Each structure stands twice: as structure tokens, then as C-alpha cells.
Amino acid sequence: MILAMSKDIRVILVKLADRLHNMRTLDPLPEDKRRLIAQETWTSMLLWPIGWDLLDQAELEDLALRHLDSEAYHDLAAMIDRKRKERGGDIDEAIHLLEAQLVAWTSKRRSPAAQAFYSIYKKMHDQKKELEEIYDLTPFASSPAPSRTAMGRSA
């Protein structure tokens, strides 16, 4: 709505960036002022969803929650931190396996393979084309898609 009213998108971007900066720097303000600004931001995000996509909406939502319900925010942050530490080994192992598999897949050499004469002849004959009209004389052969076993799964 406000985007449509503005004649220059740069004005909107400056206003959004200013709001994000304000939310990042609320800590020195008194609690009632922090809550008021956070509530305004929260409400404006609900009424104006398109504009917030231009910035990091998740950060604005997190900042608003931190000031509107500080206890819930900090409790949730602590629980998530514990879960991330618990799952950290699993994630690190999965990342390591994926990286190793990506290296294996991308290290396969892709080389030009000469097209068989008969294949070219047949294409010229069937499509009634001259050799100059055949553009796949040297197609690239690539390795097949990764198999289920290569991806660490049983077949």
C-alpha cells in the first residue's frame, strides 16, 4: 500500500533501513519506549508485508519479540542453543559426508565424445539436413546421475 503511494522506491528503502537500525539500537531506551517501538514495528510488518521483504524480515521479527516478550525470547534462545549443541555433531557429520560426495561427483572428468559416423549420417538422412546443419558432432558425455549407494543409501 505505502509502496504504491511512494513515487520513489528509494524513500521506502531508506525508511525500512531506518526502522531496522532503530530496532537494532533500542537497548539504551527505557522499557516502555522499547516496547512501543517494537509494537509499531510488529504491527507495520503485518500491514505492510511486501516492503519488509526488501530487508531481513526475520531479524526485525526477532528484535521485536526480544523487546515485546523478553523472557520468552531469552528462554527460546537458550533452548535453541542447547538443541544446536546437541545436534551439532550430527550436522557436522552430514556436512562432511555431503562435501565428500560433492567432490566425488564433480571430480569426474567430462570429455568430448565423438559422434559415430552412422549416427550423424542417420540424423542427416532422417531430418534431411546438410552436415553444416548438424551442431552436435562432438557432444559432451557426462557421468550418470549419482546412484543411491553413492549417496550413502541402500538400493
Secondary structure as UniProt FT lines:
FT   HELIX           2..5
FT   HELIX           9..24
FT   TURN            27..28
FT   HELIX           31..47
FT   HELIX           49..52
FT   TURN            53..54
FT   HELIX           57..68
FT   HELIX           70..106
FT   STRAND          111..112
FT   HELIX           117..127
FT   HELIX           131..133
FT   STRAND          140..141
FT   TURN            148..152
//
